[in-house]
Amino acid sequence: MRVGIIAEGTEDQSVIKNILRAFDIDGYSIRPSLSVDESRKHLANQSTIGTFQGVKNACIQRDDFERALNILGDDFLVIHLDTAEIDQHDFPFIRPNKTDTDYCVQLRQKVIEQINAWLDNNYQAQLVYAICIEEIEAWILTLYLKEDTSEIVNVKNKLKHLLSVKNITSKGCSSNADFYEKKVSCDFRKKKILQKCLSHNQSLLAFVESVKVKLN
């Protein structure tokens, strides 16, 4: 099974690829493209650039969707967004109250609705939404901690600290995305380990369950 990934960054794509591998799905990068390295970013067009804006542009322009789904014949596409910085962007909704018990569910649904609005409600049956609350590092932390990782503040710093303690380094990796794929989140490829992680992050659970639906 072939699945394209449109994400904010290459590290996000790496993590998502590893999760998909647990289900024998071949995930590949659409945006940002891995064909342009950091030193050539100033020469790249928008299809090679990550960030929130890159995901939004892909949804509005839709060329990537048409090519992947209608020409290349992808089984479905994964659309990724983190929620950490949505307040800095033009989202037409108010962030739910973080004290609400269903905060993650509410926020995920609001982001999905906005993605669908960018797409004029096209392709919904062919999409899986990887909405990370608040950042994809919260998903990764489920591999290292047995607690609700969506409630952890500064997840990037927490992950960096844990990797240092465990002496997991980027030695031998060609990029940070390569590091995330080959070392940091590689255990997501093991279905039994992934399954145990799901109880520690609701947005990760929601993503994995939506992937399972596509396989039925």
Phi, psi and omega in degrees: 000134184247130184221125176275151182235124172249116188222171177289324184210168182290328176296320177299316178300320181299316180295315180297320177302317181295321177296316180296326180297335177297340180247020179058038177255133180269099178271140178224158186276128171257298173229134348290151179285140178276001184279351179242121182276174185301324185290346182245013183300327182291347179260355189277151172273178188293340179289344181259356185258136180276213180081166177307315183298325178297320178293315179300315180300318180299319181291320182286319182282320172069002178302318181296323180294313180299314182294312184292316187273323187257340179252309181279341176077033176301147180290321172195173177242147173256129177247121183249139167213140167274157180253359186302323187243024182295336179293342179272356182244173187273064176270129184276039177212162178265135178301133178300163178289126183294345179276350178294139181294333179253031181307311182297319180295313180299311184294318178302315182295322179295320179292319177300316179298324178290319176300315179297326178294319176301326182270006184054035178062026173271157171069005188305323181289347183249014183241149167235132187259119176259082182262109185267125179244111359262337178222161185294338175298334175295325175293315182299322183300339178295342176283342188241344183228150177250069179203171180289102186283349177288345181264357181281132178272144180056059184296328178298315178294321179297316179295315179303318179295314181296321178295323178294317179298321181273001180058040175265108186244168180272011179303128180089357180261145185275343182197172177294324177297319178296320177298313179298322183284314188275334185234310190290315184240017186297333181290347174297340180292340182268114189301322181294320178291315178304316182299321180291333181286336190297331181284354183253004176199115187292323181288329173294316177303314182298320178295311182297318179296324179289329174294317180301322179300321180293337183273348182277000000 
